Amino acid sequence: MTRTIKLLLISTLLIAGTSVVTTSATAQPGYGGPPPRITCSSNDGRRNWCDIGPSRDVRMARQISGSPCVRDSTWGVDRRGLWVDRGCRAEFIVGRGGPPPPPPARIVTCSSNDGRRNWCDIGPSRDVRLNRQISGSPCVRDSTWGLDRRGLWVDRGCRADFRVRY
């Protein structure tokens, strides 16, 4: 092949947006292996879509390009799939792998404004931590706040924000 033809073929491959799904031999769906990874490229500076199947749960694992890859700016997910734009080239993780992330925490404000014991509804959770004390009266676990079968309680003027995980 002549050098010109080789260069033409190489540049055609570089210009065309590419999408490669790579999985390790142990990454079999349903067996708890790592989720699939996709390399998606905007080599020509224009928007390119890469097939990710029905999943819309995508996160960037590793940026490959010198051009920035910023979610919802130079890459994102829409009904057509994963898209990259303006020179972004990166490796993406599709779907969830490993154990699910912990549920988000909720902030509950509980107050003993009258100096008496007060209970606040936290549902079935027992994972509660003092997040921020609001009152001038001390909030000390198992002294002026705690947990019992009725839920979170505060006493003797304790008023605070509590982080509750479900």
C-alpha positions, -999 to +999 in steps of 0.1 A: +000+000+000+012+034-007+019+058+021-009+082+010-035+054+011-023+043+046-025+078+059-060+082+044-072+050+060-058+060+094-072+095+093-106+080+083-105+058+113-095+086+136-122+110+123-150+085+126-164+084+161-157+051+178-174+030+204-158+000+220-174-021+247-148-039+268-154-064+295-131-087+314-135-125+312-151-124+347-175-096+339-206-116+331-240-100+335-258-112+366-226-126+382-216-095+402-186-087+380-176-052+371-200-033+348-191-029+311-169-001+300-173+019+268-148+041+251-167+069+233-150+095+212-156+128+195-125+128+174-138+152+147-150+177+173-186+170+166-213+152+186-211+114+185-235+089+201-224+055+214-248+027+221-252+018+257-284-003+254-313+004+277-292+017+306-291+054+314-268+050+344-234+061+331-203+076+347-170+086+334-142+063+345-112+079+327-107+108+303-085+100+274-086+132+253-068+165+259-102+182+254-123+184+286-150+159+293-176+176+314-210+160+321-239+177+304-215+200+286-192+178+265-207+144+273-241+132+285-269+107+281-301+112+262-327+089+246-302+080+218-276+069+242-242+082+255-230+113+236-197+130+235-189+164+218-162+190+212-133+165+213-142+146+244-129+111+244-132+090+275-139+056+290-173+053+306-188+028+330-224+017+320-247+005+347-239-003+383-213-027+395-205-040+429-227-034+459-254-007+457-244+027+471-256+035+506-290+053+507-289+090+510-291+106+544-319+127+555-316+157+579-342+157+608-344+187+631-355+176+666-361+201+694-368+201+731-380+237+732-399+234+765-371+216+783-391+183+782-384+151+763-397+152+727-397+124+701-392+129+664-403+105+637-373+089+619-391+059+606-375+024+611-339+037+609-315+034+638-285+049+620-287+084+635-259+109+641-258+144+655-251+167+625-254+202+639-263+215+674-287+245+672-294+250+709-273+266+736-281+236+758-258+207+753-268+178+730-250+147+744-259+112+731-277+090+757-279+120+780-299+148+763-306+129+730-309+093+720-329+065+704-355+042+718-384+021+704-404+053+698-376+069+677-353+098+682-357+117+714-343+150+727-344+163+763-335+193+786-334+219+758-313+200+732-322+212+697-302+198+668-301+186+632-296+148+630-284+129+600-306+098+595-298+070+571-324+045+559 
